Amino acid sequence: MIYDMRIYTAHPGKERAMIDRFTHVVVPIFTRLGIEVITVYETQEDAPKLIYITRFAGESERSSAWNAFKTGPDWLDAKASSETEGGPLLKQQETLVMLDISFKH
């Protein structure tokens, strides 16, 4: 298994809009594309970050799922319509690709 952790930082004042778009628009698209969301977090800072982890069988599945997402009309339309006033919601994105090294105590 391979895990993908993404950490999103919004532009100031757009944190709630970014989180709402993820929850109401992105997650349903992920579901249709077979992208399994393991967990989602929101930090409790002045400028909250959205952190989520997805899981894939392997790197080829991860790559093709992300390519399908970022080039798909559902996402492109949602992104464009959510950024009509004031520009992009997302200021910065960090991606960590992680392999499970399962260990026992």
OpenMM code with the backbone's topology and positions (N, CA, C; nanometers):
from openmm import Vec3, app, unit

residues = "MET ILE TYR ASP MET ARG ILE TYR THR ALA HIS PRO GLY LYS GLU ARG ALA MET ILE ASP ARG PHE THR HIS VAL VAL VAL PRO ILE PHE THR ARG LEU GLY ILE GLU VAL ILE THR VAL TYR GLU THR GLN GLU ASP ALA PRO LYS LEU ILE TYR ILE THR ARG PHE ALA GLY GLU SER GLU ARG SER SER ALA TRP ASN ALA PHE LYS THR GLY PRO ASP TRP LEU ASP ALA LYS ALA SER SER GLU THR GLU GLY GLY PRO LEU LEU LYS GLN GLN GLU THR LEU VAL MET LEU ASP ILE SER PHE LYS HIS".split()
positions = [
    Vec3(0.0850, -0.1191, 0.0000),
    Vec3(0.0000, 0.0000, 0.0000),
    Vec3(0.0884, 0.1238, 0.0000),
    Vec3(0.0355, 0.2275, -0.0607),
    Vec3(0.1044, 0.3563, -0.0636),
    Vec3(0.0053, 0.4624, -0.0167),
    Vec3(0.0544, 0.5543, 0.0633),
    Vec3(-0.0289, 0.6599, 0.1202),
    Vec3(0.0199, 0.7934, 0.0699),
    Vec3(-0.0722, 0.8841, 0.0547),
    Vec3(-0.0440, 1.0166, 0.0034),
    Vec3(-0.1014, 1.1154, 0.1047),
    Vec3(-0.0152, 1.1944, 0.1682),
    Vec3(-0.0629, 1.2959, 0.2628),
    Vec3(-0.0465, 1.4326, 0.1986),
    Vec3(-0.1525, 1.5093, 0.2020),
    Vec3(-0.1510, 1.6437, 0.1446),
    Vec3(-0.1850, 1.7450, 0.2528),
    Vec3(-0.1083, 1.8523, 0.2533),
    Vec3(-0.1271, 1.9601, 0.3496),
    Vec3(-0.1536, 2.0868, 0.2694),
    Vec3(-0.2724, 2.1425, 0.2871),
    Vec3(-0.3130, 2.2606, 0.2118),
    Vec3(-0.3177, 2.3818, 0.3041),
    Vec3(-0.2591, 2.4904, 0.2568),
    Vec3(-0.2659, 2.6195, 0.3251),
    Vec3(-0.3406, 2.7141, 0.2324),
    Vec3(-0.4441, 2.7774, 0.2841),
    Vec3(-0.5243, 2.8695, 0.2035),
    Vec3(-0.4658, 3.0096, 0.2079),
    Vec3(-0.5051, 3.0888, 0.1108),
    Vec3(-0.4744, 3.2316, 0.1173),
    Vec3(-0.5508, 3.2892, 0.2358),
    Vec3(-0.4959, 3.3919, 0.3018),
    Vec3(-0.5631, 3.4499, 0.4190),
    Vec3(-0.7092, 3.4856, 0.3890),
    Vec3(-0.7954, 3.4453, 0.4814),
    Vec3(-0.9379, 3.4732, 0.4689),
    Vec3(-1.0143, 3.3724, 0.3837),
    Vec3(-0.9441, 3.2774, 0.3230),
    Vec3(-1.0100, 3.1808, 0.2352),
    Vec3(-1.0074, 3.0396, 0.2926),
    Vec3(-0.9698, 3.0271, 0.4185),
    Vec3(-0.9575, 2.8954, 0.4813),
    Vec3(-1.0895, 2.8184, 0.4796),
    Vec3(-1.1958, 2.8819, 0.5222),
    Vec3(-1.3249, 2.8139, 0.5299),
    Vec3(-1.3732, 2.7736, 0.3908),
    Vec3(-1.3557, 2.8605, 0.2929),
    Vec3(-1.3974, 2.8294, 0.1557),
    Vec3(-1.3183, 2.7100, 0.1013),
    Vec3(-1.1882, 2.7037, 0.1330),
    Vec3(-1.1060, 2.5918, 0.0875),
    Vec3(-1.1534, 2.4609, 0.1508),
    Vec3(-1.1793, 2.4640, 0.2805),
    Vec3(-1.2240, 2.3436, 0.3514),
    Vec3(-1.3624, 2.3007, 0.3030),
    Vec3(-1.4514, 2.3970, 0.2835),
    Vec3(-1.5854, 2.3644, 0.2329),
    Vec3(-1.5795, 2.3044, 0.0926),
    Vec3(-1.4953, 2.3600, 0.0062),
    Vec3(-1.4822, 2.3051, -0.1294),
    Vec3(-1.4310, 2.1614, -0.1230),
    Vec3(-1.3333, 2.1370, -0.0368),
    Vec3(-1.2800, 2.0019, -0.0238),
    Vec3(-1.3896, 1.9057, 0.0210),
    Vec3(-1.4610, 1.9434, 0.1262),
    Vec3(-1.5628, 1.8565, 0.1851),
    Vec3(-1.6793, 1.8289, 0.0906),
    Vec3(-1.7296, 1.9322, 0.0261),
    Vec3(-1.8524, 1.9206, -0.0517),
    Vec3(-1.8325, 1.8918, -0.1999),
    Vec3(-1.7134, 1.9223, -0.2518),
    Vec3(-1.6899, 1.9056, -0.3951),
    Vec3(-1.5821, 1.8002, -0.4228),
    Vec3(-1.4671, 1.8152, -0.3585),
    Vec3(-1.3532, 1.7283, -0.3885),
    Vec3(-1.3776, 1.5843, -0.3435),
    Vec3(-1.4245, 1.5651, -0.2217),
    Vec3(-1.4440, 1.4280, -0.1716),
    Vec3(-1.5400, 1.3482, -0.2610),
    Vec3(-1.6526, 1.4036, -0.3054),
    Vec3(-1.7372, 1.3262, -0.3973),
    Vec3(-1.6674, 1.2907, -0.5301),
    Vec3(-1.5832, 1.3806, -0.5802),
    Vec3(-1.5073, 1.3497, -0.7020),
    Vec3(-1.4089, 1.2364, -0.6733),
    Vec3(-1.3397, 1.2450, -0.5592),
    Vec3(-1.2487, 1.1367, -0.5196),
    Vec3(-1.3223, 1.0029, -0.5179),
    Vec3(-1.4390, 1.0020, -0.4585),
    Vec3(-1.5167, 0.8781, -0.4473),
    Vec3(-1.5454, 0.8198, -0.5848),
    Vec3(-1.5885, 0.9036, -0.6784),
    Vec3(-1.6172, 0.8566, -0.8148),
    Vec3(-1.4924, 0.8017, -0.8828),
    Vec3(-1.3755, 0.8575, -0.8500),
    Vec3(-1.2506, 0.8146, -0.9144),
    Vec3(-1.1823, 0.7002, -0.8400),
    Vec3(-1.2396, 0.6582, -0.7283),
    Vec3(-1.1797, 0.5498, -0.6519),
    Vec3(-1.0634, 0.5924, -0.5636),
    Vec3(-1.0524, 0.7214, -0.5346),
    Vec3(-0.9483, 0.7702, -0.4442),
    Vec3(-1.0018, 0.7540, -0.3027),
    Vec3(-0.9373, 0.6667, -0.2261),
    Vec3(-0.9829, 0.6358, -0.0906),
    Vec3(-0.9242, 0.7348, 0.0100),
    Vec3(-1.0121, 0.8121, 0.0727),
    Vec3(-0.9696, 0.9061, 0.1763),
    Vec3(-0.9708, 0.8325, 0.3094),
    Vec3(-0.8545, 0.8264, 0.3740),
    Vec3(-0.8402, 0.7563, 0.5012),
    Vec3(-0.8816, 0.8456, 0.6175),
    Vec3(-0.8351, 0.9703, 0.6156),
    Vec3(-0.8653, 1.0625, 0.7243),
    Vec3(-0.8457, 1.2061, 0.6782),
    Vec3(-0.9151, 1.2981, 0.7454),
    Vec3(-0.9054, 1.4410, 0.7144),
    Vec3(-0.8935, 1.5164, 0.8459),
    Vec3(-0.8025, 1.6133, 0.8483),
    Vec3(-0.7822, 1.6955, 0.9679),
    Vec3(-0.7843, 1.8431, 0.9314),
    Vec3(-0.8169, 1.9242, 1.0298),
    Vec3(-0.8043, 2.0687, 1.0193),
    Vec3(-0.7246, 2.1130, 1.1412),
    Vec3(-0.6184, 2.1899, 1.1188),
    Vec3(-0.5403, 2.2371, 1.2326),
    Vec3(-0.6150, 2.3515, 1.3007),
    Vec3(-0.5810, 2.3755, 1.4260),
    Vec3(-0.6461, 2.4810, 1.5042),
    Vec3(-0.5517, 2.5987, 1.5210),
    Vec3(-0.5075, 2.6542, 1.4125),
    Vec3(-0.4170, 2.7686, 1.4126),
    Vec3(-0.4928, 2.8913, 1.3666),
    Vec3(-0.4251, 3.0065, 1.3718),
    Vec3(-0.4872, 3.1290, 1.3198),
    Vec3(-0.5223, 3.1129, 1.1727),
    Vec3(-0.4350, 3.0450, 1.0995),
    Vec3(-0.4604, 3.0147, 0.9586),
    Vec3(-0.4662, 2.8628, 0.9466),
    Vec3(-0.5847, 2.8033, 0.9641),
    Vec3(-0.5948, 2.6575, 0.9641),
    Vec3(-0.5459, 2.5945, 0.8339),
    Vec3(-0.4918, 2.4775, 0.8478),
    Vec3(-0.4500, 2.3984, 0.7332),
    Vec3(-0.5434, 2.2780, 0.7218),
    Vec3(-0.5614, 2.2323, 0.6011),
    Vec3(-0.6374, 2.1113, 0.5744),
    Vec3(-0.5358, 2.0021, 0.5455),
    Vec3(-0.5457, 1.8911, 0.6172),
    Vec3(-0.4533, 1.7792, 0.5999),
    Vec3(-0.5368, 1.6540, 0.5768),
    Vec3(-0.5013, 1.5785, 0.4738),
    Vec3(-0.5730, 1.4543, 0.4512),
    Vec3(-0.4794, 1.3477, 0.3962),
    Vec3(-0.5191, 1.2229, 0.4175),
    Vec3(-0.4406, 1.1087, 0.3727),
    Vec3(-0.5287, 1.0197, 0.2860),
    Vec3(-0.4727, 0.9816, 0.1712),
    Vec3(-0.5397, 0.8892, 0.0814),
    Vec3(-0.4547, 0.7626, 0.0697),
    Vec3(-0.5181, 0.6530, 0.0246),
    Vec3(-0.4484, 0.5245, 0.0154),
    Vec3(-0.4703, 0.4636, -0.1229),
    Vec3(-0.3620, 0.4027, -0.1748),
    Vec3(-0.3658, 0.3402, -0.3071),
    Vec3(-0.2942, 0.2056, -0.3005),
    Vec3(-0.3269, 0.1172, -0.3935),
    Vec3(-0.2627, -0.0143, -0.3989),
    Vec3(-0.1156, -0.0021, -0.4365),
    Vec3(-0.0811, 0.0937, -0.5205),
    Vec3(0.0574, 0.1116, -0.5639),
    Vec3(0.0767, 0.2452, -0.6324),
    Vec3(0.1988, 0.2713, -0.6760),
    Vec3(0.2316, 0.4006, -0.7376),
    Vec3(0.1579, 0.4234, -0.8693),
    Vec3(0.1413, 0.3212, -0.9504),
    Vec3(0.0720, 0.3427, -1.0782),
    Vec3(-0.0739, 0.3822, -1.0558),
    Vec3(-0.1397, 0.3204, -0.9561),
    Vec3(-0.2783, 0.3563, -0.9227),
    Vec3(-0.2852, 0.4992, -0.8681),
    Vec3(-0.1887, 0.5345, -0.7858),
    Vec3(-0.1833, 0.6703, -0.7293),
    Vec3(-0.1666, 0.7734, -0.8407),
    Vec3(-0.0710, 0.7496, -0.9288),
    Vec3(-0.0442, 0.8422, -1.0391),
    Vec3(-0.1641, 0.8585, -1.1313),
    Vec3(-0.2235, 0.7479, -1.1709),
    Vec3(-0.3360, 0.7586, -1.2649),
    Vec3(-0.4575, 0.8227, -1.1993),
    Vec3(-0.4820, 0.7945, -1.0709),
    Vec3(-0.5958, 0.8570, -1.0014),
    Vec3(-0.5767, 1.0081, -0.9913),
    Vec3(-0.4570, 1.0529, -0.9535),
    Vec3(-0.4334, 1.1968, -0.9410),
    Vec3(-0.4393, 1.2649, -1.0776),
    Vec3(-0.3887, 1.2005, -1.1812),
    Vec3(-0.3976, 1.2584, -1.3159),
    Vec3(-0.5428, 1.2711, -1.3602),
    Vec3(-0.6227, 1.1676, -1.3330),
    Vec3(-0.7649, 1.1731, -1.3680),
    Vec3(-0.8350, 1.2855, -1.2921),
    Vec3(-0.7986, 1.3030, -1.1655),
    Vec3(-0.8598, 1.4092, -1.0858),
    Vec3(-0.8248, 1.5467, -1.1405),
    Vec3(-0.6959, 1.5751, -1.1531),
    Vec3(-0.6565, 1.7125, -1.1871),
    Vec3(-0.6873, 1.7520, -1.3315),
    Vec3(-0.7143, 1.6557, -1.4189),
    Vec3(-0.7503, 1.6892, -1.5570),
    Vec3(-0.8986, 1.6690, -1.5856),
    Vec3(-0.9721, 1.6190, -1.4858),
    Vec3(-1.1148, 1.5907, -1.5054),
    Vec3(-1.2005, 1.7159, -1.5077),
    Vec3(-1.3042, 1.7145, -1.5900),
    Vec3(-1.3911, 1.8320, -1.6018),
    Vec3(-1.4629, 1.8685, -1.4720),
    Vec3(-1.4976, 1.7698, -1.3891),
    Vec3(-1.5657, 1.8013, -1.2622),
    Vec3(-1.4783, 1.8914, -1.1759),
    Vec3(-1.3510, 1.8528, -1.1603),
    Vec3(-1.2602, 1.9320, -1.0776),
    Vec3(-1.2284, 2.0659, -1.1437),
    Vec3(-1.1999, 2.0667, -1.2724),
    Vec3(-1.1653, 2.1923, -1.3395),
    Vec3(-1.2797, 2.2929, -1.3316),
    Vec3(-1.4029, 2.2467, -1.3493),
    Vec3(-1.5198, 2.3355, -1.3382),
    Vec3(-1.5385, 2.3849, -1.1957),
    Vec3(-1.5259, 2.2945, -1.0975),
    Vec3(-1.5434, 2.3330, -0.9562),
    Vec3(-1.4370, 2.4326, -0.9132),
    Vec3(-1.3148, 2.4088, -0.9530),
    Vec3(-1.2047, 2.4994, -0.9179),
    Vec3(-1.2290, 2.6377, -0.9774),
    Vec3(-1.2618, 2.6407, -1.1052),
    Vec3(-1.2853, 2.7688, -1.1725),
    Vec3(-1.4018, 2.8445, -1.1090),
    Vec3(-1.5109, 2.7762, -1.0797),
    Vec3(-1.6274, 2.8459, -1.0241),
    Vec3(-1.6049, 2.8903, -0.8798),
    Vec3(-1.5184, 2.8224, -0.8060),
    Vec3(-1.4938, 2.8622, -0.6669),
    Vec3(-1.3877, 2.9709, -0.6552),
    Vec3(-1.3254, 3.0054, -0.7675),
    Vec3(-1.2193, 3.1055, -0.7634),
    Vec3(-1.2517, 3.2278, -0.8493),
    Vec3(-1.3808, 3.2510, -0.8732),
    Vec3(-1.4197, 3.3640, -0.9578),
    Vec3(-1.4001, 3.4979, -0.8880),
    Vec3(-1.4149, 3.5005, -0.7571),
    Vec3(-1.3979, 3.6256, -0.6819),
    Vec3(-1.2732, 3.6158, -0.5950),
    Vec3(-1.1755, 3.6988, -0.6243),
    Vec3(-1.0585, 3.7054, -0.5389),
    Vec3(-0.9499, 3.6040, -0.5667),
    Vec3(-0.9604, 3.5283, -0.6742),
    Vec3(-0.8533, 3.4376, -0.7135),
    Vec3(-0.8500, 3.3061, -0.6389),
    Vec3(-0.7358, 3.2370, -0.6474),
    Vec3(-0.7222, 3.1021, -0.5921),
    Vec3(-0.7462, 3.0949, -0.4414),
    Vec3(-0.8006, 2.9814, -0.3976),
    Vec3(-0.8183, 2.9564, -0.2542),
    Vec3(-0.6888, 2.9021, -0.1940),
    Vec3(-0.6194, 2.8179, -0.2692),
    Vec3(-0.5013, 2.7483, -0.2199),
    Vec3(-0.3759, 2.8325, -0.2393),
    Vec3(-0.3058, 2.8560, -0.1292),
    Vec3(-0.1806, 2.9318, -0.1323),
    Vec3(-0.0612, 2.8379, -0.1487),
    Vec3(-0.0650, 2.7245, -0.0773),
    Vec3(0.0480, 2.6326, -0.0771),
    Vec3(-0.0009, 2.4903, -0.0560),
    Vec3(0.0671, 2.3978, -0.1202),
    Vec3(0.0353, 2.2556, -0.1041),
    Vec3(0.1647, 2.1794, -0.0821),
    Vec3(0.1630, 2.0919, 0.0171),
    Vec3(0.2744, 2.0014, 0.0405),
    Vec3(0.2219, 1.8595, 0.0249),
    Vec3(0.2956, 1.7761, -0.0466),
    Vec3(0.2563, 1.6372, -0.0677),
    Vec3(0.3665, 1.5452, -0.0178),
    Vec3(0.3275, 1.4481, 0.0628),
    Vec3(0.4196, 1.3453, 0.1105),
    Vec3(0.3667, 1.2110, 0.0654),
    Vec3(0.4478, 1.1347, -0.0063),
    Vec3(0.4113, 1.0002, -0.0474),
    Vec3(0.4781, 0.9059, 0.0518),
    Vec3(0.3965, 0.8210, 0.1152),
    Vec3(0.4466, 0.7382, 0.2262),
    Vec3(0.4192, 0.5913, 0.1995),
    Vec3(0.5165, 0.5083, 0.2337),
    Vec3(0.5007, 0.3636, 0.2244),
    Vec3(0.4817, 0.3083, 0.3647),
    Vec3(0.3911, 0.2148, 0.3786),
    Vec3(0.3634, 0.1521, 0.5075),
    Vec3(0.4770, 0.0544, 0.5403),
    Vec3(0.5425, 0.0758, 0.6549),
    Vec3(0.6487, -0.0159, 0.6962),
    Vec3(0.6053, -0.1023, 0.8132),
    Vec3(0.4754, -0.1164, 0.8277),
    Vec3(0.4135, -0.1919, 0.9371),
    Vec3(0.5137, -0.2614, 1.0301),
    Vec3(0.5042, -0.2284, 1.1552),
    Vec3(0.5905, -0.2902, 1.2543),
    Vec3(0.5081, -0.3245, 1.3771),
    Vec3(0.5574, -0.4150, 1.4540),
    Vec3(0.4892, -0.4570, 1.5768),
    Vec3(0.5745, -0.4179, 1.6952),
    Vec3(0.5094, -0.3767, 1.8027),
    Vec3(0.5822, -0.3352, 1.9240),
    Vec3(0.6355, -0.4549, 1.9980),
] * unit.nanometer
topology = app.Topology()
chain = topology.addChain("A")
for resn in residues:
    res = topology.addResidue(resn, chain)
    for name in ("N", "CA", "C"):
        topology.addAtom(name, app.Element.getBySymbol(name[0]), res)
